Amino acid sequence: MHMTDILNLSVAKLKRMAAIKSKIERLQSQLEAVVTNGSRAPVKKRGRKRRKMSASARRKISLAAKARWAKVRAGKSR
Protein backbone atom coordinates (compact mmCIF):
# COMPACT_ATOMS: atom_id res chain seq x y z
CA MET A 1 0.00 0.00 0.00
CA HIS A 2 1.40 3.38 -0.98
CA MET A 3 1.66 6.38 1.32
CA THR A 4 -0.96 8.31 -0.69
CA ASP A 5 -3.39 5.42 -0.24
CA ILE A 6 -2.86 5.44 3.53
CA LEU A 7 -3.47 9.18 3.72
CA ASN A 8 -6.88 8.74 2.06
CA LEU A 9 -8.14 6.07 4.50
CA SER A 10 -10.68 6.75 7.20
CA VAL A 11 -9.81 6.64 10.87
CA ALA A 12 -11.85 3.46 11.32
CA LYS A 13 -9.90 1.70 8.57
CA LEU A 14 -6.59 2.86 10.03
CA LYS A 15 -7.58 1.50 13.44
CA ARG A 16 -8.61 -1.79 11.83
CA MET A 17 -5.27 -1.98 10.02
CA ALA A 18 -3.40 -1.36 13.28
CA ALA A 19 -5.41 -4.07 15.05
CA ILE A 20 -4.73 -6.58 12.27
CA LYS A 21 -1.03 -5.71 12.28
CA SER A 22 -0.76 -6.26 16.04
CA LYS A 23 -2.62 -9.57 15.69
CA ILE A 24 -0.15 -10.67 12.99
CA GLU A 25 2.78 -9.75 15.27
CA ARG A 26 1.26 -11.77 18.14
CA LEU A 27 0.74 -14.76 15.86
CA GLN A 28 4.30 -14.52 14.57
CA SER A 29 5.67 -14.53 18.10
CA GLN A 30 3.51 -17.55 18.93
CA LEU A 31 4.77 -19.31 15.81
CA GLU A 32 8.37 -18.59 16.80
CA ALA A 33 7.65 -20.02 20.26
CA VAL A 34 6.34 -23.23 18.69
CA VAL A 35 9.32 -23.54 16.37
CA THR A 36 11.84 -22.94 19.16
CA ASN A 37 9.99 -25.26 21.59
CA GLY A 38 9.05 -22.37 23.83
CA SER A 39 12.56 -21.18 24.50
CA ARG A 40 12.85 -17.43 24.23
CA ALA A 41 16.60 -17.41 23.77
CA PRO A 42 17.56 -15.75 20.52
CA VAL A 43 19.20 -18.00 17.98
CA LYS A 44 22.65 -16.69 17.20
CA LYS A 45 24.26 -17.33 13.87
CA ARG A 46 27.75 -18.61 14.16
CA GLY A 47 29.80 -16.76 11.68
CA ARG A 48 33.33 -15.76 11.11
CA LYS A 49 34.67 -12.77 12.89
CA ARG A 50 35.34 -10.09 10.33
CA ARG A 51 39.01 -9.35 9.97
CA LYS A 52 40.19 -5.79 9.80
CA MET A 53 42.73 -4.78 7.25
CA SER A 54 45.20 -2.03 7.96
CA ALA A 55 45.31 1.07 5.80
CA SER A 56 48.78 0.16 4.57
CA ALA A 57 47.61 -3.31 3.49
CA ARG A 58 44.64 -1.80 1.61
CA ARG A 59 47.04 0.65 -0.07
CA LYS A 60 49.37 -2.16 -1.15
CA ILE A 61 46.47 -4.13 -2.62
CA SER A 62 45.21 -1.03 -4.41
CA LEU A 63 48.62 -0.27 -5.90
CA ALA A 64 49.04 -3.88 -7.03
CA ALA A 65 45.62 -3.84 -8.72
CA LYS A 66 46.43 -0.56 -10.47
CA ALA A 67 49.72 -2.03 -11.68
CA ARG A 68 47.91 -5.11 -13.05
CA TRP A 69 45.39 -2.97 -14.90
CA ALA A 70 48.18 -0.77 -16.27
CA LYS A 71 49.81 -3.91 -17.69
CA VAL A 72 46.51 -4.97 -19.29
CA ARG A 73 45.97 -1.54 -20.82
CA ALA A 74 49.55 -1.40 -22.09
CA GLY A 75 49.08 -4.77 -23.79
CA LYS A 76 45.94 -3.59 -25.63
CA SER A 77 47.60 -0.53 -27.14
CA ARG A 78 50.18 -2.60 -29.03
C-alpha positions, 0 to 999 in steps of 0.5 A: 500500500502506498503512502498516498493510499494510507493518507486517504483512509478513514480513521476506522480503517486505520484503526482496523489496520493497526489491530490486524497488524498487532494480531499478525505480530502476536501470531508470529511470536507464537509461531516462533515459540512453537518452532523454538519449543518455547525457549525465548533465547535468541538463535545466534548465527555462528559466523566468522569474525570479520578481519580488519585490514590495515590502511597500509595493506589496503594501499598495497592491494590497491597499488598492485591492482592498479599495476595489473590494470596498467599492464593490461591496458599497455598490452591492448595498445600494441 
